[in-house]
Amino acid sequence: MIYSLVEDIIRYISGPLGIRIRRWYYANRFKSCGRDLVINTGVFFENPSLITVGNNVWIDRNCILIAGVTSNVNIKHISHSEIAGELRVGSNVHLGIRTVIQAHGGVEIGDCFTSGTDSKLYTLSNNVKLSKDGTHHNDKKLLHYLMHPIKIENNVWVGIQSIVMGGAIGNDVFIGDNSFCIGDFEPNSIVKGNPAVIIKNRFS
């Protein structure tokens, strides 16, 4: 409760003072934190002790970063994750305005990653085929989920309002705006669409 109260207070302190306070606070709350962290106003963290960030990470306004493992529910693992519940972010990363990262299934992001405004990374979703009692119930045994971790290599860009639902994304992949990505994508690709497909190489 004390942590929540402190975070509510510091979340909206503007200007350089707010950035310095949040940098000091979360450097001590994250599992690991590199140098030159910038957290703008309105950023929300859930379970920061399971979040790791590298050097020169900029978390822009109103991002939502969720770590932690969902318990007491029925989860089917699409693929194995050694970092289930953890969010690991590399160095030289910019998380754009209102980026959402839900890392229940585990999210690992390499260096030089960029996410556009309103982009979303999800690793846990409702199991449509098994959920017969909705998605919110007092009896957790009636809740069914699919867990699908995300692994992103270096120099990957996720375009504005794009969604990534699990999978492995190779080095130098560019995901076009308003795309829906599920599955794996080869390095040096430009992908786009709903569902996203590879349309050409990124670099010659």
N, C-alpha and C positions, 0 to 999 in steps of 0.2 A: 504493500500500500504506500509506503514511503517513497519507493522508487517511482511509482505511478504519479504521485503528487509532484515530485521534483520534475519529472519529464513533462508533465502538463504545464508547469511554470516556465520551463526553459524553451519549450517548443516554439513559442511565438515571439521570443525576444529578437528584434530585428537588428540589422547592421553588424559591424565587425565585432561588437561585444557579444552578441548572441552567438555568432560563429565560434568565437573563442571559448565561450562557456560550454557549448555543445561538444566541441572538439575535446575539451578536457574531460567532460563528464563521460562521454561514450568511449574515449580511449581507456577508461577504467572499467567500463561496463561490457565492452565487446570481448569476445574470446581472444582476439588478437587485433591490433590496430597499428597501421603504419604511420608514416609522417604525412603532414600537410592535408589532413582530412578537413573537408568543408561540408557542413550540413546546413542547408538553408532552412528557412522557417517552414513550419507545418509538417515536418517529416515525422512519421510514426514508426516505431520499432516494437515488435513483439518478440520477447525472449532474446534480447540483445546479447546475452551470454553465449549464444550459439551462432553469432555472426562474426566473421573474420573479414577484414578489409586490408588491402595493401597500401602502398604509398600513393599520394596524390589522387585521392578519390573524392569526387564531387557528387554529393547527393542533393539533387535540386529540390525545389519547393514541392511540398505536399506528396512526397513519395511515401509508399507504405511497404515496409519490409517485414515479412512474417517468417519467423523460424519456429522450431519446436515440432515434436512428433505428436500427432493426434492419437489419443489412447482410448481404450474401451469401445472401439468400433471395429467393424469387420472390413479389413483392407486387403484387396488383392493387388499384389505387386506386379506391375507390368515388366519391370526390369529391376535388378538388384542395385541398391545404392549403399555404399559404405559410409555415406555422410547424411543418411536420412535425418531430417530435422535441422540440418545445418545450412547456412548460407555463407559461401566463401566467394569473396570478390577480390580480383587481382589488383594490379597497380595501373595508374593512368586511366581511370575509369570515370565516365560521366553517366550518371543515372538521371535521365531527363525528367522534366516536370510531370508529376503524378504517375511516375512509374510504379507498378505494383509487382512485387516479387513474393510469391507464396512458396516457401521452401520446405513444406512438410515432408516432401519426398526427397529433398536434398537438391541444392542448386550450387554448381561450381562454375564460376565465371573467370575466364582468363584475363590477361592484360589487354589494355587498349580497347576496352568494350565501351560502346555507346548505345544508349537506349533513347528513342525519341519520345516526345510528349505522349502520355497516355498509353504507353506500351505496357504489356502484361506478360509475366512468366508464371505459369501455374504448374504445380507438381502433384496436386491432389484434386480429384473431381468425384462427383457422385456416380455410383455404379447404377446406371439406368436399368439394367436387366434384373437387378436384385432388389432395388428399392421399391417396396410396395407400401410404405408408410411415410412417404414424404422425405424431406431432408432435415427436419428438425423435430426431434422426439426425445422425451424423457428417458425412454428405454434405449440405451446406446446400442444394444444388440440388434436393434431394428435398422441401424444406420449402416450403409454399405458404401465403400469408397474404392476408387482406383488410384494407386500411387504410381507416378511415372517421373523419375528424376530427370534433371536437366544438366547436361555438361556442355559448356560453351568454351571453345578454344580462344586463341588470341586474335585481336583486331576484328571482332565481329560487331556489326552494327544492326540494331533492330529498329525499323522505321516507325514513324508516327502511327499510333493506334494499332500496332500489330500485336498478335498474341502468339506465344510459344507454349505448347502443351506437351512438355516432355521431349526427350530425345537428345541426340548428340549433334552439335553444330561445330563443324570443322573450322580451322583457321581461315581468316579473310572472307568469311561469308557476309554478304549484305542482304538483309531481309527488307524488301520493299514495304512502303506504307500500306496500312490496312490489310495486312496479310495474316492468314491463320496457318501456323506451322505445327505439324505433328509428325514425329519421326525424326530420322537422321538426315543430315545434309552434308555433302562432300565439301572439302576445303575449296576456297577460291571460287565460290558460286554466288551468283545473284539469284535470289529466290523471291517469288511473288505470287500472290493469288490466294484463293480460298476454295480448296486447300492449296497451300503454297507448293510450287514446283520450281525446279531449277530451269531458268530461262537462258542463261549464258554464263560464261566465266566472268569473274570480276576484274582480274588483271590478266593481261596478255603474257 
